[in-house]
Amino acid sequence: MSTTRPYPPGDRGPEPSGASGASAGRQVRRLSLDGESGVVPMARDFARQALHAWGWLPAASADQRAVAEDVLLVVSELVTNACLHAEGPEGLQITCDNKVIRVEVSDRGTGQPSPRTPHRAGRPGGHGMFIVQRLCLDWGVVRAPGVAGKTVWAELAAPA
């Protein structure tokens, strides 16, 4: 399900009642992609390095490996969408805490990403946001008032 959040990119909003301070273990990595070439492999390599630094890779189990691969795929899909539909990505931010990893790709585009419906698996192209929707806990778009562009974000559960 796609949602639009009333709070800025990088802020997941208030913690649910009874949650402990998630910000204590929160780690953030940022990569500027503005004007760069080869941004999809660059973004994937950047995400892979972050996953290594945070101990997600090398994965200790098949489930942990699958989660790390899902993160890399979501990074690739969001950056690719910014390249194809939004005048190119400006930046990538990856935030990790003990529960969730959040991937954010900012761009100058005016469009609204959405999964192609009805989804046709055999049809070439148009699968990016469908993949993001299927792999993620949630995803959405944040726009800052008076500023061109948007940030498309997606959240995945941390490996158990």
N, C-alpha and C positions, 0 to 999 in steps of 0.2 A: 504494500500500500504506500502510495506517495503522500507525503504530508508537507505542509509549509509551517515552519516553526516561528513563533513570535519572538524568539531570542536569537542573538547573533551567531554566526558560524563559530564552531569550537566550543560553544556553551550548550551543554546538553540539557540545560534547564535545571530546575530543582531536583534534588535526589528524592526518590520515593521515601515516604515516612519509614523510619526505622533503619534507613541505610546508613552505613558508616561513612566517614569522610573519604570519598573516592578520589578527591583531588590530591591526597597525600602521595599516592603512587602514580599520579598522572604524568605521562611523558609526551612531549610534543616534538615533532620533526617537521621542518618546512623546507620546500624546494621551490625556487623560482624557475618557472618554465617560459616566461615571457621572452619571445624572440628567439628561443632556442630551436634547433632542428633535432630530429630524432627523439622527440619528447616521450613517446610511449615506452621505448626500451629504457630511456633515462629514468622515467618515473618508476618503472618496475624494478630496476636495479636499486634505486633509492629506497623503495619500500622493502625490498629483500634485505638491504643493509640494516634498516630499522628493525625488522623482525629478528635478525641475528643479534643485534644489540639488546633487544628486549627479551631474549631467550626463547623466542617462538621457534627459531631455527637454530641448529638442526632439531627437528621434531623428534620427540622421544617415542611417539606412538603414531599409528596410522591416522587416528582422529586428529591429532595435533598437526600432522602434515597436511591433511585435507583442509583444515582451517587456514593454515598459512597459504596454501595454494588458492583458496577462495579469496583471501585478501589481495593477493597479487593479480588475480583475474579481475576483481572489482576495480582496482587501480587502473589496469589496462583499459577496461571498458569506459570508465568515467573520463579518462584522459583522451581516449579515442573519440568519444562523443564530443568533447570540447573542440577537438581538431576538425571534425566533420561538420558540426552543426553550430558552432559558437565562436568563430573567428580565432580559435586556438586557445589553449589554456594559459592562464597567467601564473598559476601556482598550485602546488599540491601541499596539503597539510595532513599529517597522520598523527592521531592522538590515541594513546593507549593508556588504559587504567586496568585494574584487576578484573573488570567485568566486560569491557567493550573496547573494540578498536574502531575508530572513526576515521574515514577517508573523506577528505574534502578537496574538490577541484574547483578553483575559481576561474572565471572567464569573463569576457566582455559581451557575450551574446545576450540577445533579448528573448530567445525562444524558451519554451517550457518543455523539458524532457519528459517523456512518458513512454511506457512500454507500448509497443505496437499491438493493437488489438483488432481483430482477433489474431492471436499469435499463431503463426504457421511455421512449424519446425523445419519443413523442407524448403522454405523460401530463403534465398540468400539475403544477407544483410538485415538490419533492423532488430537484432536480437540483444543489443547491449543493455538497454534498460530492463528488458525482461529477465536477463541473467542477473542483473543487480537486484531486482525485486525478489527473485527466487533465493538468492544466496544470503541476503541481508535481513537483519532484524527489522530494520526500518530504513527509509531513505527519504530525501526531500530536497527542497530548494529554498535558499535564503537569499533575499534581495535586500540591499541596504537602500533606504530612501534617499533619493537624489543622486545615486551613484549608478553608472552604467554597469551592466553585467550582473552576475549572480554567483553563488556558490552552491554546487550540487554536492550533497553529502550522503554518505551511506555508513551504517553501523553494523558490525558483525560481532558475534559473541566471542569472547576470549576462549581459547582452548581450555578444556578441563584438565 
